[in-house]
Amino acid sequence: MSITEAARGRAAALSALITVVSVCAGDAIARSFPFGPDTRTVNDLGNQFVPYHARLWDLLHGRADGGALVNWQSGYGTSFLPDIGTYVSSPFALLVGLFPRDEIDLAVYVITVLKMAAAAAAMTVLLLALRGGAGPWWAAGVLGSSYALCGWAVTEAVYNPMWMDGLIAFPLLCLVGEWARTGRHRLLGPVIVALAWTANFYTAYMATLGAGLVLLMRVLTADDSAPVRERLGVLLRAACTTLLGIGLAAPVLAVVFLGSKQAYPGWTREFAPSDWTDVFARALPATYSFYTPAGFLGTGGLVLAGTLLFNRAVPRRERRAWTLLVVAVAVSMQWGPTHLVWHVFATPNGSPYRQTFVLAGVLVTAAWVSLSYGWPGRRALLGGTGVVALLAAGAATSPRITSWTYPLVVAGVAATVGAVVLARRAEASPLPAPSRNWASAPDPAPQTPERLEVPLRGDVSAAQKAQPGQAGPARPAHPAHQAGPARPAHPARGAHPGPPAPPARPAFEDRGPGRSPGFGKGRVGERPAGHNPATARRRRKTLAVAAALLLVGAQVAQAALTTAYADRQRLAKLDDYAPWGNRQQTQADAVADADGWPAYRTEPGREQTTANDPLTVGGQGAAYYSSHTPDVLTRTLAALGAGWTSNGRAVQSLDNPVTDALFSVGARVHMPRDPHQRWSRPDDRKVTVTRAAAPQLVTVRPPGPEPRFAASPFQNQEKLLGARVYTLPRTALRGGTLTAACPAQSEVFLWAPGFSGTARLGRGGTPAELRGSVPARRAAMQPLGAAGEDGRVVITLKGPGAGKLPRESVGCLDRDRLADAVDGLRSGGATSVRVTDSGVRAALPPGARGTAVFAMPRIAGWSCRKDGAKARPADSYLGLVAVPLDGRTSAVTCDFTPPGLRIGGFAGGLSLLVLIAVGVLPRALARRRRSHTKTSPEDHRLVARTA
């Protein structure tokens, strides 16, 4: 391993260590999981990422119902490949399989921290790759960690782990741009692009835009001697590399893209830029807000980035260009048109500043550009401090500022200034030997900055090109070490060359006891009186270590406290969910004991812990929350009376015996209310399981036209069931009291999708909770109990929206009629059903006519065939998969292929062939040229034949 590689490895390890220590220290200060009793699973972390990692764990261990194509556990059967490509396609996600199933929350935490550490290491490697690695390696490690610990990472991406892949992608894609600039790694570049876009296409898109801007800046600020054609060639190579990498990721990207096209619309939001005082405030430590850009970087990074414009050692063009890039990226976050460009031309649901990590990366790169020309002098350091002071002054009126913000800023600036002063003194100290000290900064090179710039072609700077016969790049000598004129490179003509002369030894090299020949005679290179080489070496090392400790300490302290503050604020302002505990384990055990799939489904229950309980605790339920929740699933279940949250993207289970029969639910788990949720009332109910005779997954409806859904969910259930089982009485609502008349002993159900509060049947009934606030939340149809002998129904409503109930808000279910309807479906349904990871095969009774209805939503991708006939797209029967029967069909098979998989596979295969050609053809042509030289055997045979 060369010295450069060793320094690069030490710097990457240092940045990763700083990142891990800072994040864990912040979580420990906040007493957050896993270092304290407070949960960290807020919003989508608890609702989506932990459940999807649990599903991945089940897949890796062969315990999942379904495979990579079909998820039989959620939404009564949904496509899973789009969810894989969105939530768990990162290579880091596979680490979840190494943890126990009941430690799934710890697994996700470790994966998140490892991603941040990887991002820090990747940024560090990028910085050391710029300008030939000029600059102290430990400073690159500190700046790399400041990028991974930016405010966007510790306050937003930390509970959206898939975004962390974009944090890793940005420096890696910038490295790919550097390789395109120097013509290196033509095979590895597309592979890295493919990995980045596969891990998370959304943030990879933003990282690609940012890396493109960085590459453009590098090309524009290159040596003037490079022709325009060569500069355009660099951009063309980078574009081809990017397109080829995206093509390799096409099998996943196409499925994810078309899956989002099939999803329920969800939120629609207009972008509103934040106040600039809040933008400035979020660049400082210990601030938090959901709808503002988290631009915190650490005061050290901000000060060093601010020195760039004032650092005269940096060429003027480079100073101005990088400063302009930083300002342009920051402004583009606040302008509507460029906001849409950053976010794939659609304002996202949630935080509108998801590209902030790109700004952090550009700031860190600018800081390193300034530092790579030497530690900033007094003028530049004063300018960088002034920039931070202006930011702090501009944020003074922002409500985001806390009592910790300005003390941390002052301490950070003081530590950074002290570190720079110490580092400059260490750099100016006389070095007794030419060998590098582990913590010493490189000596300032006497060449002009332009000569140190990496050219468009090649991998080393002009100042680092090795002379003939040298083993590596020559290090410029310190002016004090240049003792005399250079020795002639060759002996005089005609003289015997003799043995090679030993290299000249530095004048200050320690030659043992005694004086050097020129000591005390005033010659250049003499050792000063009283000079001790060991003391000088220790002093230089001590100063450099002190500078490093100041920068590292400031970074760790500010990042840890910002992390702790964000942990507390998220718990106070966002929905949160309990990590895996006794409740989930009890529910999972109950589901496992009752499971009978595929003979019947087991519903994990209406009283959910998260919006994806079936993925977490098992079973085959209706609940499903994803960015790809199918439109047909949401609309079908809503028509049947189901509820939702997140504007229809999070579909909830429906505790109703009719829908249980429609979807072949033979066992249902009943849980007490989740005690972790603040709105839940105390609930001392025990965990119970109810069982019922359920039809098969495939049933047969009689011939006739397909019915249409109506406004009443009670009628819609009857239409899909094919029998009348409800009585819909007339209702009267007065002062929060709803009255109706039902058949004696019938079961009473309330449908009030917009009502939020409690509903109680009679005086002794148990209050039922409904949480409706259409369109964000929709309350599900709720069972209230049985009507009395007189049939009189009195429902007491408490909560807003009680005066706005649907016309047919009460339904009275006759259990005997439902039992008869279920018996009819069972007797005429499939005689056997076989379920695979990607399809269903059903054997039908002889002479079956009408429509075979599969108890699964008719999402795009289902195709069916009768007996051995050719497959064709499945039909729909009130939102479910259906196949028409003519009385001669004995078996029906339906298979699922996610939309986009075929075209994506074709594009990926074609890109792979191109990549192979790029790697193989040049080598084959070179080998062919070498084999056809004038001394090759082929030429010898050719000459012989000619003779």
Secondary structure as UniProt FT lines:
FT   HELIX           3..29
FT   TURN            30..31
FT   TURN            33..34
FT   HELIX           43..44
FT   HELIX           45..49
FT   HELIX           50..60
FT   TURN            61..62
FT   STRAND          70..71
FT   TURN            75..76
FT   STRAND          78..79
FT   HELIX           81..87
FT   HELIX           91..98
FT   HELIX           101..103
FT   HELIX           104..129
FT   HELIX           130..133
FT   HELIX           137..148
FT   HELIX           151..155
FT   HELIX           157..159
FT   HELIX           161..163
FT   HELIX           164..182
FT   TURN            186..187
FT   HELIX           188..199
FT   HELIX           201..220
FT   TURN            224..225
FT   HELIX           228..248
FT   HELIX           250..261
FT   HELIX           276..282
FT   TURN            290..291
FT   HELIX           299..307
FT   HELIX           308..310
FT   TURN            312..313
FT   HELIX           316..332
FT   TURN            333..334
FT   HELIX           336..342
FT   TURN            343..345
FT   TURN            354..355
FT   HELIX           356..371
FT   TURN            372..373
FT   HELIX           378..394
FT   TURN            395..397
FT   TURN            399..400
FT   TURN            403..404
FT   HELIX           405..428
FT   TURN            438..439
FT   HELIX           449..452
FT   HELIX           462..464
FT   TURN            468..469
FT   HELIX           479..481
FT   TURN            493..494
FT   TURN            507..508
FT   TURN            517..522
FT   TURN            524..525
FT   TURN            529..530
FT   HELIX           533..573
FT   HELIX           582..594
FT   TURN            597..599
FT   STRAND          601..603
FT   TURN            611..612
FT   HELIX           613..617
FT   STRAND          624..625
FT   TURN            627..628
FT   HELIX           631..639
FT   TURN            640..641
FT   STRAND          644..645
FT   HELIX           646..648
FT   STRAND          650..651
FT   HELIX           657..662
FT   TURN            663..664
FT   STRAND          665..670
FT   TURN            675..676
FT   TURN            678..679
FT   STRAND          688..691
FT   STRAND          698..701
FT   HELIX           713..721
FT   STRAND          726..727
FT   STRAND          732..734
FT   TURN            735..736
FT   STRAND          737..741
FT   TURN            744..745
FT   STRAND          747..750
FT   TURN            753..754
FT   STRAND          756..761
FT   TURN            762..764
FT   STRAND          768..771
FT   TURN            774..776
FT   STRAND          777..778
FT   STRAND          782..786
FT   TURN            789..790
FT   STRAND          792..798
FT   TURN            800..803
FT   TURN            807..808
FT   STRAND          810..813
FT   HELIX           815..828
FT   STRAND          832..835
FT   STRAND          839..843
FT   TURN            846..847
FT   STRAND          849..857
FT   TURN            860..861
FT   STRAND          862..866
FT   TURN            867..868
FT   STRAND          872..873
FT   STRAND          875..877
FT   TURN            878..879
FT   STRAND          880..886
FT   STRAND          891..896
FT   TURN            899..900
FT   HELIX           901..931
FT   TURN            934..935
FT   HELIX           937..946
//
